[in-house]
């Protein structure tokens, strides 16, 4: 068995040694055969788990998020009898359902949703009906291994001790924010990670780097603030971390740090 921990969302699961991780934008896939995620796959190893993270900044009821996800799934697959039952794992609560696919389908589909503070994780398991006896116990064990550790290892940080998410590039902060005064006290970075997982990263990891959270304005929010903002203190130093969504012409998210 081997461990997988998501650097941004922070969750951790234990996988069979033969399983692989495949990233799909906002989703993470886990399967023995990566080809099993391809549309039209007919191999005998159809059996995979998809996990999608979502940052619930507006604190919507998890039931409302569930209905949105499950309705799209039902429409896409022509599924019927979509309901839900209470579900709990890793000390957290949520909902689960076995989605009834059309009778002619040879596949079985299960979905679940789990709430952990502002983090919402959606799960989807798909496999052949014929391999249920062999696959279901394995994937159940994987999902049951879910943990939410207080932090992740192997991160880099700025010279001032501000943690940085993976896959960021330095950038000119004056090109990100208008009218910056004293640019020598600002740092900028760009990344393809979206605003949601970056908020999960900073609200979790700043305290791990001995920064005391003084203020957090999530994005989106009901006050019209245009980006996520975290104010934090470490002894005699106070910093401001901003996470700004890119404009329509850019797929990059901007991180600015005021020292």
N, C-alpha and C positions, 0 to 999 in steps of 0.2 A: 504494500500500500504506500501511497505517496500523498503529500499534502499540497493543496493549492490554496493560496490566499490572494484575494483581489487587492491590489495596491491602493485603489481608490475607494471602493465601497467597503473594504476591510474585512468582509466575511471570509471564512476559512472552511474548506471541506476536505475530506479524505477520499482519494480516488484509488481504484485498482491500478496496479503498475502498468497494465496494458492500455489504460485509457489515455486519451490525449485531450488537450485544451485547444479550442479554436475560437478566436475572437470574431464577433460579427457586429461591429459598431457598438450599439448599446447592449448587445446580448453576448453572453459567453456560453459556448457549447462544450459539452463533455461527452466523449464517446470512444469506443474501442476502434471503430473504423470511421475516420473523418469523412469518407465518401457518403456515409449514411445521412449527412445533412443535405446532400444534393437532391434536388427534385427529380423524381423518377427512379430513385435508387431501388433496386430489386434484390440486393444481396442479402444473405442470410443474417448479417450482423446489424440489421436495422434495430437500433436501440440507442437513444441518446437523451441527454438532459440539457435543457436550455435554462439559464438564469439571467434575468434582466433586472437591473437596479433602477430605481427611480427616487429622486429627491422630492419629498412631499412638503415643499416649503410652505404651501398654503394650508397645510394640516387638514386636507380633505379626509373624510371618513374612508377607511380602507374598503368598505363595501362599495362606495361610489367608484373608486379606482378599479376594483374587481369587475364591476358591471361593464365598464368601458373596455377593459382588456378582453373579457370573455365574450362580449357581444361581437367584437371584431373577429375573434377566433371562430365563433360559430358561423358567422356569415361567410368567412373565407372557406371553411371546410364543409359547409352544408350540414353542420351538426344540429342535433335536437336535444330536448330535455336538459337544458343547461340550468343547473341549480347550484347549490353550495352547501357545504357542511362545515361546522367549526373545526379548526385545525390548529394545533400548537406544536412547536418544536423549538429547541434551544431556549426555552423559557419565554418564547414570544407567541403571540396568537395571530390567527389569520383564518383563511377559508380554503377549502379544497373541493374538487369535484372530478369525477371521472366523466369525461365528455363522450356522449354517445354519438359515434360517427354513423354515417349511412350504412345500412346492412351489408352492402356489397364491399365495403372497405375491409381489408385484411389487417388493419392497424388498430391499435388501442392508444387512447390519448388521455392523459391525466394532467390537471393543472392545479396550482396552488398559489396563494399569495400570503405574504408574511410582513408584519410591521415591526420595525425596530427603531423607535424614535421617529425621526423624519425620513429614515431609510425604509423604502418598501421594496421587497424582493418578490418577483414573480417567477414561478417555476413551471416548466412544461416538460413532460416526459412522453416520448413517442416510441412505440416498438410494435413489432408484429404480434398479433394475437397468438400465433403459434409458438413464440418463444417466451411467453409470459412467465412460465414456471422457472426458467433459467435467468431471465433478465430482471424481473420485478424485485426479487430479494436483493440483488446487487445494487440497483439504483435506489431502493429504499434505504439501504445501509449508507449510501453516499449522502443522501439528503438528511438522514438522521445524524450524520456526523457534523452538521452545520454548527459553527461557532462564530461568536463575535468578539475576537480578542481586542484588548484595549489599544493595540497599535500594530504596525507592520515593521518588519526589519528591512535593512538594506537601502534606506533612503539617503539621498544627498541633502545638503542644506546650504544656505548662504553663509558667508563669513560671520554673519551676526547670529547664526543659529536658527534661522527660519527654515523649516522643512520645505523641500521641493518635491512635487509629484514627479513620477517618471515621464520621460519624453517631453521635456520643456526646452525651449531655446531662448537665450537672452535676447532682449529687444529694447529699443529706445523708449523709455516711458513717456518722453515728451511727444512722441508720435501717437501715443495712446490716449493721453488726457490733455486737454487744452489748458493753457495758462498755468502750467506747473511752475511754482516758485521754488528756487533752490534745488535744481534738478540733481545735484550731487547727493541729495538725501532720498532719492527715489531709485527703485530698481524695477525693471520690467521683464516679462517673459511671455512667450506665446506657446500654445499647445493645441493639439486637436481634440483633447478631452473636452467634454461639454461642461457647462456650469454646474449641473447637479452633482456629478461625482467629485468635482473639485471642492464643492462645499462640504461634502462628506469627509473628504481628505483633511481639509484644514480645521474643521471643528473637532475632529478626532485627534489629529497629530500635533497641533500647536500645544495643547497641554502636555503631551508626551515630551516635548522639547522645553518644558518648564516655562511656557508662556501662560500667564493667567488671562483667561478670556474676560474682557471688560464689557464688550458689546458685540452683538451679532445681528446684522440685518440680512435676512435671507433674500434670495431672488428665485422666483418672483415674489412680490409682497403686495399687500393691500395699500401701502402708502405711496406707491408710485416711484420708489427709489429705483434707479435704473441699473443697479448692479449689486452683487453680494458684497457685504463689507464686514470685516472682523477687526475689532480693536483689541489689542492684547498688550500685556505688560510683563516684563521680566526684570525684577529688581528696579533699577533706575531708568530702564529703557521702555518706551512705549512705541508700538508699531501699528500701522494700519495696513491690512491686506485686503485688496479689492479683486474680485473676479468679475470680469466684464465679458458679456457675450459679444461675439463678433457681429459685424453688420451683415447685410444681405449678400454682399459681394465676397465675404470671407468665411472660411470654415474654421478659422482659428479663434480660440478663446484667449483672452488677455488676462494676465495676472500682474497686478502692480503692488509694490510694497513700498510704503513710506516709512523711512527710518526715523 
